[in-house]
Amino acid sequence: MKLIVDNYLLMTRQSDFTNKLLKYFYQRLGIFLSLDVTNPPSVIFTSNIKKVGDYYNDPNVENYGRAFYDEDTNTVVFDATKYNKNREEFKFNKNISDVEQYINGYLYMIPLSDIYHELIHGIQYQFGIYDYNDMVEATDECLTYFITGEFNHIDYVKSTLALWYIARYELGINKTSFYTFIRNCIVRKDYPNMYFLTNKNFIRLLAKHYNGDFKRFMNAFKIDFYDAEYMEQFQLELNYIHNLIFYKY
C-alpha cells in the first residue's frame, strides 16, 4: 500500500517501491525538463546494507547517505532503514506533524525531494552533464526545489545560492528565465557557451579573476559567490517559480 501526500511517498512494505513507481516520477521529471525520457532507472529500496554497499562500491557505510544514483547500473538506491519511521536512523522526525493524519498504517516515509534529486542525477549522467560536481549538485537542487518546494541536501545550499547569484547578477538572467537556465544546464552539454562564454560581463569577470580559465571558475564559484545575505531573496525567487508551476498565489 502506498500514498503520495505533502511531498512524501508513504509505503507499508519495501516491495511497494517498484520500478513502475519510479518510472512514474521519472516520466514526470521528463515533462518538467521537456524531454522524451526513454531510459528510466531501476530502483533498489532495501534495508540490506551489504546490498547498498555493493552498489556504492564502498565498504564505509557512513558514505552512503539516504540515497544515491549508481551510473554504472542506472539504478537509484535507497537505504530503507533511513526512511523507516520506527528506526533510530529515521531522519524526518521534525516533519511527521505535516503528514500525521496520514501515516497510520504506513511504515516508510520518503521525501519526494530525495526521489527527484537522484533521478535528476540520472538525467545529468545520461546527457553528459557530469563534469563539475558543484554545478551538478546546484542545478539538481534548484530543479528539485522547483518541483517539490524543498531542498534535498543542506550541504548543497552554498553552491545553489552561488549559482543563483551568478545567473541573476553576473549573467543578467531574470527570475522567471532562471528556470530555463537551470533546465538547460542540466540537459545541454553546450550550456557554457549558451550562457557563460558568450556573455561579455562574464568574460570580463573570467579574465579578471580566473585568468580566463572557465574550469578554475567552476571549481571556485561555490566559495567566491556565496553570500548568506542573499538567502532570503534566493529562497523567495525559487518559491516564486515553484508557486508559478503549482498555481500558488
C-alpha positions in Angstrom: 0.0 0.0 0.0 1.3 3.4 -0.9 0.2 7.1 -0.8 1.7 10.4 -2.0 0.9 13.3 0.2 2.5 16.6 1.2 5.7 15.8 -0.7 6.1 12.4 0.9 5.8 8.9 -0.6 4.3 6.7 2.2 4.6 2.9 1.9 3.8 -0.1 4.1 6.4 -2.5 2.5 9.7 -2.2 0.8 8.3 -4.1 -2.1 5.8 -1.2 -2.7 8.6 0.8 -4.3 8.6 -0.8 -7.7 10.4 0.1 -11.0 7.0 1.0 -12.3 6.5 3.6 -9.5 10.0 5.1 -10.0 9.2 5.3 -13.7 6.2 7.4 -12.9 8.4 10.0 -11.2 10.9 9.8 -14.0 8.3 10.5 -16.7 7.0 13.4 -14.6 10.6 14.7 -14.4 10.8 14.4 -18.2 7.8 16.7 -18.5 9.4 19.3 -16.3 12.6 19.1 -18.4 10.7 18.9 -21.7 12.4 15.7 -22.6 11.4 12.4 -24.2 12.8 10.2 -21.4 13.4 6.6 -22.6 15.9 5.1 -20.2 14.3 5.0 -16.7 16.5 3.9 -13.8 15.7 0.8 -11.8 15.1 1.1 -8.1 16.6 -0.7 -5.1 14.8 0.1 -1.8 16.3 -2.2 0.8 17.5 -2.3 4.5 20.2 -4.8 3.5 23.3 -2.6 4.0 25.5 -5.1 2.2 23.4 -4.8 -0.9 23.5 -1.0 -0.7 27.3 -1.2 -0.3 27.6 -3.4 -3.4 26.0 -0.7 -5.5 28.0 2.1 -3.8 31.3 0.1 -4.2 32.5 1.3 -0.8 32.5 -0.6 2.5 32.2 2.5 4.6 28.5 2.8 5.4 28.9 6.4 6.5 29.4 7.4 2.9 26.1 6.1 1.6 23.7 8.8 2.8 20.0 8.1 2.3 20.0 7.5 -1.4 22.3 7.7 -4.4 22.3 7.2 -8.2 24.5 4.4 -9.5 25.5 5.4 -13.0 27.1 2.0 -13.8 23.8 0.2 -13.5 21.4 3.1 -14.0 19.9 2.4 -10.6 18.6 4.6 -7.8 19.4 3.0 -4.5 17.6 3.9 -1.2 18.7 2.8 2.3 15.3 1.8 3.6 16.3 2.0 7.2 16.6 5.7 6.9 13.0 6.0 5.8 11.5 3.7 8.4 9.7 5.9 10.9 10.3 3.2 13.7 14.1 3.2 13.3 16.6 5.4 15.0 18.2 6.1 11.6 14.9 7.8 10.5 15.8 11.4 9.6 12.5 13.3 9.3 11.0 13.4 12.8 10.5 17.1 12.7 8.3 16.8 9.7 6.0 14.0 10.8 3.4 16.5 12.1 2.9 17.6 8.5 1.5 14.2 7.5 0.4 12.9 10.9 -3.2 12.4 9.8 -2.0 10.1 7.0 0.8 8.0 8.5 -1.2 5.3 10.4 -0.6 2.0 8.6 2.4 3.3 6.7 6.0 2.4 7.8 8.1 4.2 5.2 8.2 7.9 4.5 10.3 9.1 1.6 10.5 12.9 0.8 9.8 13.3 -2.9 12.9 15.6 -2.9 15.1 12.5 -2.3 13.5 10.8 -5.3 13.7 13.7 -7.7 17.3 14.6 -6.7 18.6 11.2 -7.6 16.5 11.0 -10.8 17.9 14.3 -11.9 21.4 12.9 -11.4 20.4 10.1 -13.8 19.3 12.6 -16.4 22.6 14.6 -15.9 24.7 11.5 -16.4 22.8 10.3 -19.4 23.2 13.7 -21.1 26.8 14.0 -20.2 26.5 16.9 -17.7 28.7 15.4 -15.0 31.9 17.4 -15.3 31.8 19.8 -12.3 30.4 18.4 -9.1 29.3 21.8 -7.5 27.5 22.7 -10.8 25.9 19.2 -10.9 24.6 19.5 -7.4 23.5 23.1 -7.6 21.4 22.7 -10.8 20.0 19.5 -9.3 19.0 21.2 -6.1 17.3 24.1 -8.0 15.2 21.8 -10.1 14.3 19.7 -7.1 13.1 22.8 -5.3 11.1 23.9 -8.3 9.3 20.6 -8.3 8.9 20.0 -4.6 9.3 23.3 -2.8 12.0 21.7 -0.7 15.8 21.4 -0.8 17.2 17.9 -0.7 20.7 18.4 0.9 21.7 21.2 3.2 25.3 20.6 2.1 24.5 21.9 -1.3 22.9 25.2 -0.3 26.1 27.2 -0.7 26.7 26.1 -4.3 23.0 26.5 -5.2 22.8 30.1 -3.8 26.1 30.9 -5.5 24.9 29.7 -8.9 21.6 31.7 -8.5 23.7 34.8 -7.7 25.8 34.3 -10.8 22.8 33.8 -13.0 20.9 36.8 -11.7 23.7 39.3 -11.1 26.5 38.3 -13.4 24.7 36.8 -16.4 21.7 39.1 -16.1 19.1 36.3 -16.2 15.7 37.4 -14.9 13.9 35.5 -12.2 11.4 33.7 -14.4 14.0 32.7 -17.0 16.1 31.2 -14.2 14.0 28.0 -14.7 15.1 27.7 -18.3 18.7 28.4 -17.4 18.6 25.6 -14.8 16.9 23.2 -17.3 19.5 23.9 -20.0 22.4 23.5 -17.6 21.0 20.0 -16.7 20.4 18.7 -20.3 22.5 20.9 -22.7 26.2 20.0 -22.8 26.9 23.3 -24.6 25.5 25.3 -21.7 28.8 27.1 -21.0 28.7 28.7 -24.5 24.9 29.3 -24.2 25.2 31.3 -21.0 28.7 32.0 -19.8 31.3 32.2 -22.6 29.2 34.4 -24.8 28.3 36.9 -22.1 30.5 40.0 -22.2 30.1 40.7 -18.5 31.1 37.2 -17.5 34.0 37.1 -19.9 35.4 40.2 -18.2 34.9 38.6 -14.8 36.6 35.4 -16.0 39.6 37.3 -17.4 40.0 39.5 -14.3 39.6 36.9 -11.5 40.3 33.5 -13.1 42.9 34.2 -15.8 40.3 33.3 -18.4 40.1 29.7 -17.1 36.5 28.5 -17.0 37.4 25.3 -15.2 39.1 27.3 -12.5 35.9 29.4 -12.1 33.7 26.3 -11.9 35.9 24.8 -9.2 35.7 28.0 -7.1 32.3 29.6 -7.7 30.7 28.0 -4.6 33.1 29.8 -2.4 33.6 33.0 -4.4 29.9 33.8 -5.0 28.2 32.5 -1.9 26.8 35.4 0.2 24.4 34.4 3.1 22.9 38.0 2.9 21.1 36.9 -0.3 19.5 33.9 1.3 16.1 35.4 1.8 15.9 36.8 -1.8 17.2 33.5 -3.2 14.5 31.4 -1.4 11.8 33.9 -2.4 12.7 33.6 -6.0 12.9 29.8 -6.0 9.5 29.9 -4.3 8.2 32.3 -6.9 8.9 29.8 -9.7 7.6 26.8 -7.6 4.4 28.7 -7.0 4.0 29.6 -10.7 4.2 26.0 -11.6 1.7 24.8 -9.0 -0.8 27.7 -9.0 0.1 29.1 -5.6 -0.6 32.8 -5.1 
